[in-house]
Structure formats: C-alpha cells, structure tokens
Amino acid sequence: MSKKRKIKVFVIPDTHFPFHNEDALKAILDLIKKEKPTHVVQIGDLLDQYVFSRYSRTPSITPKEDVTYGLAVAARMWKDIKKIVPRAKCYQILGNHDIRLCKRISEKLPELADFFNVKDLYKFDGVKVLESDRDFLEIDGVIYVHGWLSKSLDHAKHFNKPTVHGHRHRPCIDVEGQLWSMDVGFIADEQSVPLNYTMSKLTKWRMACGLVDDRQPRLFLL
C-alpha cells in the first residue's frame, strides 16, 4: 500500500498589489522554495483597487494603471510559484478589495453589472479562482477564507473547523479547545497612500505568511 502524501499548504497573505512590499514578496517565494508545499493559497486582497475605494484620496495612479499593473505583478507571482513548485495545487481566494471595481459598477451603472464578472479579472494559468469574497476552500479539514470578522478565532467558530484567514493584517494563531485560527498578516507597503487610510501603526499590522503542515499552523514573520 502506497503511503499517503502529507498535505502542506503555503498561505500567501493580503498582497494589495500594486502597493506591495517587494522584499516581502521575494521572501515568500524563497520560503515556498524551501518548504515545497503541496498546495499554495493566496488568501485574498490580491489587488488593492485603491482608486475604486470610498476613502478620501489623491491618487497618483489611474484606474487602468491600478488594475493592470496590479494584475501584472500578480501574474508574475503565480508564474514564479508554478516554476518553483510545478506540482502544487494553486488557489486564488477573493477578498473585499478584489471586488471594489465590481461594487462601484453595480452602484453607479447597475444596468451593466450583468456584463462584468469579477472572475473576468482574475485569470492565472494553473490557478483555480474562487467565486466571490465570501467563498472559501476546505483542504484536509482546514478552512481557508479571506475573512470578515474582527476577532481571529471568530472565523474558526463560524465554520466550526480550524481556519486560516487574512483581512485583519494582524498575524496570530489563536486556539480554543479543538479549534484554531491563523491570521497570516499582509505584505502591503505600509508607507503607500492606500495603507494610510487608517492609523495603521496602532493596529498591530505586520508582514507575515503562513503554512499548514499536516493540519498544524505555522507563522513566518517577515
């Protein structure tokens, strides 16, 4: 009888392309090369889509540049990952920032909303893209979701299963009984305009990424 292959899931945190930290992204690619995961999951907020936000802003980038440059960086990332671990199963989760353009279209031009699907933006060779920002994955009994709740462990309680999420930018592993929840942080550039819509220095945001090795969570602070 052949031995069952151990599941090893590498989790890339909120990247907020194109407003990311390039050194942190390189560190993540180096970790993927070292850990050789069987699965790679980007946990959502792949793009920032800042020009479509509701926050006061003085954008130095056009809407087209925001999306096309962000997607170009994302495509480069996934291409690099596929070269490093060609046999790994790859998944793209969508976050609340990833659907900003779609929300603005629905609000301002609802008659055009049916002609535009969020998945039309996110197409990467060999990568499965989820359907919406509330969609989630389950791999080996662990839930992977972008997240929307204010407390990390609330996600595990919601699903009643161990859960990995992003959204909060506050890396941690919380445990309660048989449940655990891991927030994998973010790798956006805190000095960029989009990341200064709130007092980020007081929110305990930190660059990180995560790994679930045989259903056990591990954090890497970057």
mmCIF file of the C-alpha atoms, coordinates in Angstrom:
data_MODEL
# 
_entry.id   MODEL 
# 
loop_
_atom_site.group_PDB 
_atom_site.id 
_atom_site.type_symbol 
_atom_site.label_atom_id 
_atom_site.label_alt_id 
_atom_site.label_comp_id 
_atom_site.label_asym_id 
_atom_site.label_entity_id 
_atom_site.label_seq_id 
_atom_site.pdbx_PDB_ins_code 
_atom_site.Cartn_x 
_atom_site.Cartn_y 
_atom_site.Cartn_z 
_atom_site.occupancy 
_atom_site.B_iso_or_equiv 
_atom_site.pdbx_formal_charge 
_atom_site.auth_seq_id 
_atom_site.auth_comp_id 
_atom_site.auth_asym_id 
_atom_site.auth_atom_id 
_atom_site.pdbx_PDB_model_num 
ATOM 1   C CA . MET A 1 1   ? 0.000   0.000  0.000   1.00 0.00 ? 1   MET A CA 1 
ATOM 2   C CA . SER A 1 2   ? 1.423   3.399  -1.019  1.00 0.00 ? 2   SER A CA 1 
ATOM 3   C CA . LYS A 1 3   ? 1.993   5.953  1.714   1.00 0.00 ? 3   LYS A CA 1 
ATOM 4   C CA . LYS A 1 4   ? -0.459  8.874  1.715   1.00 0.00 ? 4   LYS A CA 1 
ATOM 5   C CA . ARG A 1 5   ? 1.200   12.129 0.696   1.00 0.00 ? 5   ARG A CA 1 
ATOM 6   C CA . LYS A 1 6   ? 1.312   14.677 3.526   1.00 0.00 ? 6   LYS A CA 1 
ATOM 7   C CA . ILE A 1 7   ? -0.672  17.837 2.850   1.00 0.00 ? 7   ILE A CA 1 
ATOM 8   C CA . LYS A 1 8   ? 1.370   21.018 3.170   1.00 0.00 ? 8   LYS A CA 1 
ATOM 9   C CA . VAL A 1 9   ? -0.427  24.290 2.398   1.00 0.00 ? 9   VAL A CA 1 
ATOM 10  C CA . PHE A 1 10  ? 1.518   27.524 1.984   1.00 0.00 ? 10  PHE A CA 1 
ATOM 11  C CA . VAL A 1 11  ? -0.632  30.620 2.535   1.00 0.00 ? 11  VAL A CA 1 
ATOM 12  C CA . ILE A 1 12  ? 0.241   33.939 0.929   1.00 0.00 ? 12  ILE A CA 1 
ATOM 13  C CA . PRO A 1 13  ? -1.301  36.838 2.881   1.00 0.00 ? 13  PRO A CA 1 
ATOM 14  C CA . ASP A 1 14  ? -3.049  40.009 1.649   1.00 0.00 ? 14  ASP A CA 1 
ATOM 15  C CA . THR A 1 15  ? -0.708  41.450 -1.017  1.00 0.00 ? 15  THR A CA 1 
ATOM 16  C CA . HIS A 1 16  ? -2.651  44.575 -2.085  1.00 0.00 ? 16  HIS A CA 1 
ATOM 17  C CA . PHE A 1 17  ? -0.895  44.685 -5.462  1.00 0.00 ? 17  PHE A CA 1 
ATOM 18  C CA . PRO A 1 18  ? 0.472   47.013 -6.827  1.00 0.00 ? 18  PRO A CA 1 
ATOM 19  C CA . PHE A 1 19  ? 1.068   48.609 -3.399  1.00 0.00 ? 19  PHE A CA 1 
ATOM 20  C CA . HIS A 1 20  ? 3.087   45.682 -2.046  1.00 0.00 ? 20  HIS A CA 1 
ATOM 21  C CA . ASN A 1 21  ? 6.449   45.252 -0.371  1.00 0.00 ? 21  ASN A CA 1 
ATOM 22  C CA . GLU A 1 22  ? 8.757   43.700 -2.963  1.00 0.00 ? 22  GLU A CA 1 
ATOM 23  C CA . ASP A 1 23  ? 11.263  42.396 -0.387  1.00 0.00 ? 23  ASP A CA 1 
ATOM 24  C CA . ALA A 1 24  ? 8.481   40.578 1.464   1.00 0.00 ? 24  ALA A CA 1 
ATOM 25  C CA . LEU A 1 25  ? 7.221   39.037 -1.763  1.00 0.00 ? 25  LEU A CA 1 
ATOM 26  C CA . LYS A 1 26  ? 10.715  37.764 -2.560  1.00 0.00 ? 26  LYS A CA 1 
ATOM 27  C CA . ALA A 1 27  ? 10.977  36.302 0.968   1.00 0.00 ? 27  ALA A CA 1 
ATOM 28  C CA . ILE A 1 28  ? 7.722   34.436 0.398   1.00 0.00 ? 28  ILE A CA 1 
ATOM 29  C CA . LEU A 1 29  ? 8.968   32.943 -2.864  1.00 0.00 ? 29  LEU A CA 1 
ATOM 30  C CA . ASP A 1 30  ? 12.154  31.843 -1.069  1.00 0.00 ? 30  ASP A CA 1 
ATOM 31  C CA . LEU A 1 31  ? 10.056  30.179 1.653   1.00 0.00 ? 31  LEU A CA 1 
ATOM 32  C CA . ILE A 1 32  ? 7.961   28.352 -0.926  1.00 0.00 ? 32  ILE A CA 1 
ATOM 33  C CA . LYS A 1 33  ? 11.157  27.038 -2.495  1.00 0.00 ? 33  LYS A CA 1 
ATOM 34  C CA . LYS A 1 34  ? 12.362  25.877 0.925   1.00 0.00 ? 34  LYS A CA 1 
ATOM 35  C CA . GLU A 1 35  ? 9.098   24.348 2.198   1.00 0.00 ? 35  GLU A CA 1 
ATOM 36  C CA . LYS A 1 36  ? 7.977   22.706 -1.104  1.00 0.00 ? 36  LYS A CA 1 
ATOM 37  C CA . PRO A 1 37  ? 4.213   22.812 -0.340  1.00 0.00 ? 37  PRO A CA 1 
ATOM 38  C CA . THR A 1 38  ? 1.640   20.549 -1.964  1.00 0.00 ? 38  THR A CA 1 
ATOM 39  C CA . HIS A 1 39  ? -0.828  23.464 -2.134  1.00 0.00 ? 39  HIS A CA 1 
ATOM 40  C CA . VAL A 1 40  ? -0.435  27.248 -2.401  1.00 0.00 ? 40  VAL A CA 1 
ATOM 41  C CA . VAL A 1 41  ? -3.289  29.571 -1.429  1.00 0.00 ? 41  VAL A CA 1 
ATOM 42  C CA . GLN A 1 42  ? -3.378  33.353 -1.790  1.00 0.00 ? 42  GLN A CA 1 
ATOM 43  C CA . ILE A 1 43  ? -5.835  34.388 0.904   1.00 0.00 ? 43  ILE A CA 1 
ATOM 44  C CA . GLY A 1 44  ? -7.445  37.383 -0.872  1.00 0.00 ? 44  GLY A CA 1 
ATOM 45  C CA . ASP A 1 45  ? -6.991  41.138 -1.280  1.00 0.00 ? 45  ASP A CA 1 
ATOM 46  C CA . LEU A 1 46  ? -4.647  40.194 -4.092  1.00 0.00 ? 46  LEU A CA 1 
ATOM 47  C CA . LEU A 1 47  ? -5.274  43.657 -5.545  1.00 0.00 ? 47  LEU A CA 1 
ATOM 48  C CA . ASP A 1 48  ? -5.902  46.849 -3.617  1.00 0.00 ? 48  ASP A CA 1 
ATOM 49  C CA . GLN A 1 49  ? -8.012  48.672 -6.250  1.00 0.00 ? 49  GLN A CA 1 
ATOM 50  C CA . TYR A 1 50  ? -7.457  51.843 -4.255  1.00 0.00 ? 50  TYR A CA 1 
ATOM 51  C CA . VAL A 1 51  ? -8.844  54.185 -6.909  1.00 0.00 ? 51  VAL A CA 1 
ATOM 52  C CA . PHE A 1 52  ? -12.225 52.467 -6.529  1.00 0.00 ? 52  PHE A CA 1 
ATOM 53  C CA . SER A 1 53  ? -12.353 52.837 -2.732  1.00 0.00 ? 53  SER A CA 1 
ATOM 54  C CA . ARG A 1 54  ? -14.620 55.205 -0.798  1.00 0.00 ? 54  ARG A CA 1 
ATOM 55  C CA . TYR A 1 55  ? -11.783 56.782 1.158   1.00 0.00 ? 55  TYR A CA 1 
ATOM 56  C CA . SER A 1 56  ? -10.570 60.325 0.619   1.00 0.00 ? 56  SER A CA 1 
ATOM 57  C CA . ARG A 1 57  ? -7.575  60.157 -1.678  1.00 0.00 ? 57  ARG A CA 1 
ATOM 58  C CA . THR A 1 58  ? -5.223  61.951 -4.003  1.00 0.00 ? 58  THR A CA 1 
ATOM 59  C CA . PRO A 1 59  ? -4.380  59.114 -6.371  1.00 0.00 ? 59  PRO A CA 1 
ATOM 60  C CA . SER A 1 60  ? -1.115  59.255 -8.317  1.00 0.00 ? 60  SER A CA 1 
ATOM 61  C CA . ILE A 1 61  ? -2.246  56.347 -10.461 1.00 0.00 ? 61  ILE A CA 1 
ATOM 62  C CA . THR A 1 62  ? -5.111  55.995 -12.946 1.00 0.00 ? 62  THR A CA 1 
ATOM 63  C CA . PRO A 1 63  ? -7.828  53.347 -12.552 1.00 0.00 ? 63  PRO A CA 1 
ATOM 64  C CA . LYS A 1 64  ? -6.438  51.435 -15.523 1.00 0.00 ? 64  LYS A CA 1 
ATOM 65  C CA . GLU A 1 65  ? -2.892  51.540 -14.156 1.00 0.00 ? 65  GLU A CA 1 
ATOM 66  C CA . ASP A 1 66  ? -4.077  50.462 -10.686 1.00 0.00 ? 66  ASP A CA 1 
ATOM 67  C CA . VAL A 1 67  ? -5.744  47.307 -12.015 1.00 0.00 ? 67  VAL A CA 1 
ATOM 68  C CA . THR A 1 68  ? -3.483  46.390 -14.932 1.00 0.00 ? 68  THR A CA 1 
ATOM 69  C CA . TYR A 1 69  ? -0.218  46.893 -13.022 1.00 0.00 ? 69  TYR A CA 1 
ATOM 70  C CA . GLY A 1 70  ? -1.610  45.024 -10.025 1.00 0.00 ? 70  GLY A CA 1 
ATOM 71  C CA . LEU A 1 71  ? -2.675  42.107 -12.210 1.00 0.00 ? 71  LEU A CA 1 
ATOM 72  C CA . ALA A 1 72  ? 0.720   42.077 -13.942 1.00 0.00 ? 72  ALA A CA 1 
ATOM 73  C CA . VAL A 1 73  ? 2.519   41.730 -10.605 1.00 0.00 ? 73  VAL A CA 1 
ATOM 74  C CA . ALA A 1 74  ? 0.054   39.004 -9.547  1.00 0.00 ? 74  ALA A CA 1 
ATOM 75  C CA . ALA A 1 75  ? 0.562   37.091 -12.797 1.00 0.00 ? 75  ALA A CA 1 
ATOM 76  C CA . ARG A 1 76  ? 4.340   37.296 -12.317 1.00 0.00 ? 76  ARG A CA 1 
ATOM 77  C CA . MET A 1 77  ? 3.978   35.974 -8.759  1.00 0.00 ? 77  MET A CA 1 
ATOM 78  C CA . TRP A 1 78  ? 1.857   32.982 -9.812  1.00 0.00 ? 78  TRP A CA 1 
ATOM 79  C CA . LYS A 1 79  ? 4.200   32.247 -12.742 1.00 0.00 ? 79  LYS A CA 1 
ATOM 80  C CA . ASP A 1 80  ? 7.179   32.210 -10.372 1.00 0.00 ? 80  ASP A CA 1 
ATOM 81  C CA . ILE A 1 81  ? 5.321   29.930 -7.947  1.00 0.00 ? 81  ILE A CA 1 
ATOM 82  C CA . LYS A 1 82  ? 4.414   27.467 -10.712 1.00 0.00 ? 82  LYS A CA 1 
ATOM 83  C CA . LYS A 1 83  ? 8.096   27.287 -11.656 1.00 0.00 ? 83  LYS A CA 1 
ATOM 84  C CA . ILE A 1 84  ? 9.163   26.677 -8.051  1.00 0.00 ? 84  ILE A CA 1 
ATOM 85  C CA . VAL A 1 85  ? 6.505   24.046 -7.223  1.00 0.00 ? 85  VAL A CA 1 
ATOM 86  C CA . PRO A 1 86  ? 5.053   22.873 -10.570 1.00 0.00 ? 86  PRO A CA 1 
ATOM 87  C CA . ARG A 1 87  ? 3.079   20.025 -8.981  1.00 0.00 ? 87  ARG A CA 1 
ATOM 88  C CA . ALA A 1 88  ? 1.417   22.130 -6.281  1.00 0.00 ? 88  ALA A CA 1 
ATOM 89  C CA . LYS A 1 89  ? -2.297  22.866 -6.495  1.00 0.00 ? 89  LYS A CA 1 
ATOM 90  C CA . CYS A 1 90  ? -2.799  26.636 -6.553  1.00 0.00 ? 90  CYS A CA 1 
ATOM 91  C CA . TYR A 1 91  ? -5.828  28.629 -5.411  1.00 0.00 ? 91  TYR A CA 1 
ATOM 92  C CA . GLN A 1 92  ? -6.771  32.300 -5.568  1.00 0.00 ? 92  GLN A CA 1 
ATOM 93  C CA . ILE A 1 93  ? -9.266  33.440 -2.928  1.00 0.00 ? 93  ILE A CA 1 
ATOM 94  C CA . LEU A 1 94  ? -11.003 36.787 -3.430  1.00 0.00 ? 94  LEU A CA 1 
ATOM 95  C CA . GLY A 1 95  ? -11.101 39.476 -0.739  1.00 0.00 ? 95  GLY A CA 1 
ATOM 96  C CA . ASN A 1 96  ? -13.175 42.601 -0.209  1.00 0.00 ? 96  ASN A CA 1 
ATOM 97  C CA . HIS A 1 97  ? -10.604 44.753 -2.033  1.00 0.00 ? 97  HIS A CA 1 
ATOM 98  C CA . ASP A 1 98  ? -10.667 42.428 -5.051  1.00 0.00 ? 98  ASP A CA 1 
ATOM 99  C CA . ILE A 1 99  ? -14.313 43.249 -5.756  1.00 0.00 ? 99  ILE A CA 1 
ATOM 100 C CA . ARG A 1 100 ? -14.123 47.058 -5.360  1.00 0.00 ? 100 ARG A CA 1 
ATOM 101 C CA . LEU A 1 101 ? -14.390 47.677 -9.104  1.00 0.00 ? 101 LEU A CA 1 
ATOM 102 C CA . CYS A 1 102 ? -17.396 45.361 -9.373  1.00 0.00 ? 102 CYS A CA 1 
ATOM 103 C CA . LYS A 1 103 ? -19.130 47.079 -6.460  1.00 0.00 ? 103 LYS A CA 1 
ATOM 104 C CA . ARG A 1 104 ? -18.646 50.513 -7.995  1.00 0.00 ? 104 ARG A CA 1 
ATOM 105 C CA . ILE A 1 105 ? -20.076 49.285 -11.305 1.00 0.00 ? 105 ILE A CA 1 
ATOM 106 C CA . SER A 1 106 ? -23.107 47.812 -9.503  1.00 0.00 ? 106 SER A CA 1 
ATOM 107 C CA . GLU A 1 107 ? -23.681 51.057 -7.611  1.00 0.00 ? 107 GLU A CA 1 
ATOM 108 C CA . LYS A 1 108 ? -23.146 53.558 -10.428 1.00 0.00 ? 108 LYS A CA 1 
ATOM 109 C CA . LEU A 1 109 ? -24.130 51.552 -13.516 1.00 0.00 ? 109 LEU A CA 1 
ATOM 110 C CA . PRO A 1 110 ? -26.269 48.648 -12.284 1.00 0.00 ? 110 PRO A CA 1 
ATOM 111 C CA . GLU A 1 111 ? -27.574 48.024 -15.796 1.00 0.00 ? 111 GLU A CA 1 
ATOM 112 C CA . LEU A 1 112 ? -24.023 46.955 -16.780 1.00 0.00 ? 112 LEU A CA 1 
ATOM 113 C CA . ALA A 1 113 ? -23.347 44.724 -13.784 1.00 0.00 ? 113 ALA A CA 1 
ATOM 114 C CA . ASP A 1 114 ? -24.530 41.573 -15.572 1.00 0.00 ? 114 ASP A CA 1 
ATOM 115 C CA . PHE A 1 115 ? -21.938 42.126 -18.303 1.00 0.00 ? 115 PHE A CA 1 
ATOM 116 C CA . PHE A 1 116 ? -18.993 42.055 -15.943 1.00 0.00 ? 116 PHE A CA 1 
ATOM 117 C CA . ASN A 1 117 ? -17.971 39.164 -13.715 1.00 0.00 ? 117 ASN A CA 1 
ATOM 118 C CA . VAL A 1 118 ? -15.249 39.606 -11.097 1.00 0.00 ? 118 VAL A CA 1 
ATOM 119 C CA . LYS A 1 119 ? -13.631 36.382 -12.299 1.00 0.00 ? 119 LYS A CA 1 
ATOM 120 C CA . ASP A 1 120 ? -13.042 38.062 -15.678 1.00 0.00 ? 120 ASP A CA 1 
ATOM 121 C CA . LEU A 1 121 ? -10.194 39.949 -13.974 1.00 0.00 ? 121 LEU A CA 1 
ATOM 122 C CA . TYR A 1 122 ? -8.535  37.051 -12.225 1.00 0.00 ? 122 TYR A CA 1 
ATOM 123 C CA . LYS A 1 123 ? -7.177  34.510 -14.683 1.00 0.00 ? 123 LYS A CA 1 
ATOM 124 C CA . PHE A 1 124 ? -3.828  32.858 -13.991 1.00 0.00 ? 124 PHE A CA 1 
ATOM 125 C CA . ASP A 1 125 ? -2.534  29.697 -15.665 1.00 0.00 ? 125 ASP A CA 1 
ATOM 126 C CA . GLY A 1 126 ? -2.869  26.680 -13.407 1.00 0.00 ? 126 GLY A CA 1 
ATOM 127 C CA . VAL A 1 127 ? -4.629  28.615 -10.629 1.00 0.00 ? 127 VAL A CA 1 
ATOM 128 C CA . LYS A 1 128 ? -8.220  27.996 -9.516  1.00 0.00 ? 128 LYS A CA 1 
ATOM 129 C CA . VAL A 1 129 ? -10.023 31.242 -8.692  1.00 0.00 ? 129 VAL A CA 1 
ATOM 130 C CA . LEU A 1 130 ? -12.914 31.232 -6.212  1.00 0.00 ? 130 LEU A CA 1 
ATOM 131 C CA . GLU A 1 131 ? -16.298 32.762 -6.995  1.00 0.00 ? 131 GLU A CA 1 
ATOM 132 C CA . SER A 1 132 ? -16.677 35.664 -4.534  1.00 0.00 ? 132 SER A CA 1 
ATOM 133 C CA . ASP A 1 133 ? -15.167 37.375 -1.479  1.00 0.00 ? 133 ASP A CA 1 
ATOM 134 C CA . ARG A 1 134 ? -17.267 35.163 0.813   1.00 0.00 ? 134 ARG A CA 1 
ATOM 135 C CA . ASP A 1 135 ? -16.330 31.912 -0.894  1.00 0.00 ? 135 ASP A CA 1 
ATOM 136 C CA . PHE A 1 136 ? -13.891 29.586 0.884   1.00 0.00 ? 136 PHE A CA 1 
ATOM 137 C CA . LEU A 1 137 ? -11.760 26.479 0.460   1.00 0.00 ? 137 LEU A CA 1 
ATOM 138 C CA . GLU A 1 138 ? -11.547 23.369 2.584   1.00 0.00 ? 138 GLU A CA 1 
ATOM 139 C CA . ILE A 1 139 ? -8.297  21.403 2.334   1.00 0.00 ? 139 ILE A CA 1 
ATOM 140 C CA . ASP A 1 140 ? -7.686  18.399 4.584   1.00 0.00 ? 140 ASP A CA 1 
ATOM 141 C CA . GLY A 1 141 ? -10.285 19.556 7.125   1.00 0.00 ? 141 GLY A CA 1 
ATOM 142 C CA . VAL A 1 142 ? -8.974  23.151 7.339   1.00 0.00 ? 142 VAL A CA 1 
ATOM 143 C CA . ILE A 1 143 ? -10.947 26.160 6.052   1.00 0.00 ? 143 ILE A CA 1 
ATOM 144 C CA . TYR A 1 144 ? -9.223  28.896 4.013   1.00 0.00 ? 144 TYR A CA 1 
ATOM 145 C CA . VAL A 1 145 ? -11.154 32.156 3.675   1.00 0.00 ? 145 VAL A CA 1 
ATOM 146 C CA . HIS A 1 146 ? -10.305 35.831 3.248   1.00 0.00 ? 146 HIS A CA 1 
ATOM 147 C CA . GLY A 1 147 ? -12.297 36.734 6.357   1.00 0.00 ? 147 GLY A CA 1 
ATOM 148 C CA . TRP A 1 148 ? -14.600 39.492 7.511   1.00 0.00 ? 148 TRP A CA 1 
ATOM 149 C CA . LEU A 1 149 ? -14.811 39.202 11.303  1.00 0.00 ? 149 LEU A CA 1 
ATOM 150 C CA . SER A 1 150 ? -12.982 41.428 13.792  1.00 0.00 ? 150 SER A CA 1 
ATOM 151 C CA . LYS A 1 151 ? -11.597 38.653 16.029  1.00 0.00 ? 151 LYS A CA 1 
ATOM 152 C CA . SER A 1 152 ? -9.417  35.934 14.557  1.00 0.00 ? 152 SER A CA 1 
ATOM 153 C CA . LEU A 1 153 ? -10.904 32.967 16.423  1.00 0.00 ? 153 LEU A CA 1 
ATOM 154 C CA . ASP A 1 154 ? -14.429 34.034 15.415  1.00 0.00 ? 154 ASP A CA 1 
ATOM 155 C CA . HIS A 1 155 ? -13.726 32.650 11.943  1.00 0.00 ? 155 HIS A CA 1 
ATOM 156 C CA . ALA A 1 156 ? -12.995 29.153 13.321  1.00 0.00 ? 156 ALA A CA 1 
ATOM 157 C CA . LYS A 1 157 ? -16.109 29.360 15.491  1.00 0.00 ? 157 LYS A CA 1 
ATOM 158 C CA . HIS A 1 158 ? -18.174 30.393 12.472  1.00 0.00 ? 158 HIS A CA 1 
ATOM 159 C CA . PHE A 1 159 ? -17.076 27.351 10.441  1.00 0.00 ? 159 PHE A CA 1 
ATOM 160 C CA . ASN A 1 160 ? -16.587 25.100 13.492  1.00 0.00 ? 160 ASN A CA 1 
ATOM 161 C CA . LYS A 1 161 ? -13.317 23.974 11.924  1.00 0.00 ? 161 LYS A CA 1 
ATOM 162 C CA . PRO A 1 162 ? -9.678  25.088 12.025  1.00 0.00 ? 162 PRO A CA 1 
ATOM 163 C CA . THR A 1 163 ? -9.485  28.199 9.853   1.00 0.00 ? 163 THR A CA 1 
ATOM 164 C CA . VAL A 1 164 ? -6.840  30.262 8.058   1.00 0.00 ? 164 VAL A CA 1 
ATOM 165 C CA . HIS A 1 165 ? -7.730  33.816 7.056   1.00 0.00 ? 165 HIS A CA 1 
ATOM 166 C CA . GLY A 1 166 ? -6.369  37.232 6.125   1.00 0.00 ? 166 GLY A CA 1 
ATOM 167 C CA . HIS A 1 167 ? -8.187  40.599 6.138   1.00 0.00 ? 167 HIS A CA 1 
ATOM 168 C CA . ARG A 1 168 ? -7.106  41.831 9.601   1.00 0.00 ? 168 ARG A CA 1 
ATOM 169 C CA . HIS A 1 169 ? -3.368  42.166 8.824   1.00 0.00 ? 169 HIS A CA 1 
ATOM 170 C CA . ARG A 1 170 ? -2.616  41.030 12.394  1.00 0.00 ? 170 ARG A CA 1 
ATOM 171 C CA . PRO A 1 171 ? -0.713  37.724 12.274  1.00 0.00 ? 171 PRO A CA 1 
ATOM 172 C CA . CYS A 1 172 ? -1.527  35.348 15.106  1.00 0.00 ? 172 CYS A CA 1 
ATOM 173 C CA . ILE A 1 173 ? -2.511  31.795 15.978  1.00 0.00 ? 173 ILE A CA 1 
ATOM 174 C CA . ASP A 1 174 ? -5.404  31.533 18.439  1.00 0.00 ? 174 ASP A CA 1 
ATOM 175 C CA . VAL A 1 175 ? -6.511  28.247 19.987  1.00 0.00 ? 175 VAL A CA 1 
ATOM 176 C CA . GLU A 1 176 ? -9.659  27.292 21.858  1.00 0.00 ? 176 GLU A CA 1 
ATOM 177 C CA . GLY A 1 177 ? -10.277 23.618 22.561  1.00 0.00 ? 177 GLY A CA 1 
ATOM 178 C CA . GLN A 1 178 ? -10.020 21.662 19.317  1.00 0.00 ? 178 GLN A CA 1 
ATOM 179 C CA . LEU A 1 179 ? -10.324 24.804 17.212  1.00 0.00 ? 179 LEU A CA 1 
ATOM 180 C CA . TRP A 1 180 ? -7.544  27.049 15.992  1.00 0.00 ? 180 TRP A CA 1 
ATOM 181 C CA . SER A 1 181 ? -7.478  30.100 13.771  1.00 0.00 ? 181 SER A CA 1 
ATOM 182 C CA . MET A 1 182 ? -4.475  31.626 11.978  1.00 0.00 ? 182 MET A CA 1 
ATOM 183 C CA . ASP A 1 183 ? -4.303  35.190 10.654  1.00 0.00 ? 183 ASP A CA 1 
ATOM 184 C CA . VAL A 1 184 ? -1.489  35.284 8.076   1.00 0.00 ? 184 VAL A CA 1 
ATOM 185 C CA . GLY A 1 185 ? -0.958  39.076 8.079   1.00 0.00 ? 185 GLY A CA 1 
ATOM 186 C CA . PHE A 1 186 ? -0.156  41.065 4.934   1.00 0.00 ? 186 PHE A CA 1 
ATOM 187 C CA . ILE A 1 187 ? 2.728   42.194 2.708   1.00 0.00 ? 187 ILE A CA 1 
ATOM 188 C CA . ALA A 1 188 ? 1.488   45.600 1.551   1.00 0.00 ? 188 ALA A CA 1 
ATOM 189 C CA . ASP A 1 189 ? 3.700   48.669 1.779   1.00 0.00 ? 189 ASP A CA 1 
ATOM 190 C CA . GLU A 1 190 ? 2.548   50.497 4.910   1.00 0.00 ? 190 GLU A CA 1 
ATOM 191 C CA . GLN A 1 191 ? 4.026   53.742 3.613   1.00 0.00 ? 191 GLN A CA 1 
ATOM 192 C CA . SER A 1 192 ? 1.867   53.767 0.468   1.00 0.00 ? 192 SER A CA 1 
ATOM 193 C CA . VAL A 1 193 ? -1.159  56.073 0.342   1.00 0.00 ? 193 VAL A CA 1 
ATOM 194 C CA . PRO A 1 194 ? -3.745  53.241 0.280   1.00 0.00 ? 194 PRO A CA 1 
ATOM 195 C CA . LEU A 1 195 ? -2.404  51.773 3.522   1.00 0.00 ? 195 LEU A CA 1 
ATOM 196 C CA . ASN A 1 196 ? -2.687  55.074 5.363   1.00 0.00 ? 196 ASN A CA 1 
ATOM 197 C CA . TYR A 1 197 ? -6.457  55.435 5.343   1.00 0.00 ? 197 TYR A CA 1 
ATOM 198 C CA . THR A 1 198 ? -6.353  54.408 8.996   1.00 0.00 ? 198 THR A CA 1 
ATOM 199 C CA . MET A 1 199 ? -3.813  54.649 11.823  1.00 0.00 ? 199 MET A CA 1 
ATOM 200 C CA . SER A 1 200 ? -2.013  51.502 10.741  1.00 0.00 ? 200 SER A CA 1 
ATOM 201 C CA . LYS A 1 201 ? 0.839   51.952 13.221  1.00 0.00 ? 201 LYS A CA 1 
ATOM 202 C CA . LEU A 1 202 ? -1.627  51.416 16.049  1.00 0.00 ? 202 LEU A CA 1 
ATOM 203 C CA . THR A 1 203 ? -3.384  48.362 14.632  1.00 0.00 ? 203 THR A CA 1 
ATOM 204 C CA . LYS A 1 204 ? -0.606  45.784 15.138  1.00 0.00 ? 204 LYS A CA 1 
ATOM 205 C CA . TRP A 1 205 ? -0.387  45.159 11.412  1.00 0.00 ? 205 TRP A CA 1 
ATOM 206 C CA . ARG A 1 206 ? 2.648   43.086 10.483  1.00 0.00 ? 206 ARG A CA 1 
ATOM 207 C CA . MET A 1 207 ? 4.100   41.417 7.413   1.00 0.00 ? 207 MET A CA 1 
ATOM 208 C CA . ALA A 1 208 ? 3.866   37.642 7.590   1.00 0.00 ? 208 ALA A CA 1 
ATOM 209 C CA . CYS A 1 209 ? 2.751   34.489 5.794   1.00 0.00 ? 209 CYS A CA 1 
ATOM 210 C CA . GLY A 1 210 ? 1.590   31.074 6.930   1.00 0.00 ? 210 GLY A CA 1 
ATOM 211 C CA . LEU A 1 211 ? 1.937   27.340 6.473   1.00 0.00 ? 211 LEU A CA 1 
ATOM 212 C CA . VAL A 1 212 ? -0.361  24.497 7.446   1.00 0.00 ? 212 VAL A CA 1 
ATOM 213 C CA . ASP A 1 213 ? 1.769   21.367 7.693   1.00 0.00 ? 213 ASP A CA 1 
ATOM 214 C CA . ASP A 1 214 ? -0.239  18.186 8.292   1.00 0.00 ? 214 ASP A CA 1 
ATOM 215 C CA . ARG A 1 215 ? -3.085  20.343 9.738   1.00 0.00 ? 215 ARG A CA 1 
ATOM 216 C CA . GLN A 1 216 ? -0.758  22.203 12.097  1.00 0.00 ? 216 GLN A CA 1 
ATOM 217 C CA . PRO A 1 217 ? -0.430  26.005 11.663  1.00 0.00 ? 217 PRO A CA 1 
ATOM 218 C CA . ARG A 1 218 ? 2.880   27.857 11.457  1.00 0.00 ? 218 ARG A CA 1 
ATOM 219 C CA . LEU A 1 219 ? 3.534   31.581 11.052  1.00 0.00 ? 219 LEU A CA 1 
ATOM 220 C CA . PHE A 1 220 ? 6.518   33.212 9.379   1.00 0.00 ? 220 PHE A CA 1 
ATOM 221 C CA . LEU A 1 221 ? 7.066   36.853 10.374  1.00 0.00 ? 221 LEU A CA 1 
ATOM 222 C CA . LEU A 1 222 ? 8.741   38.746 7.544   1.00 0.00 ? 222 LEU A CA 1 
# 
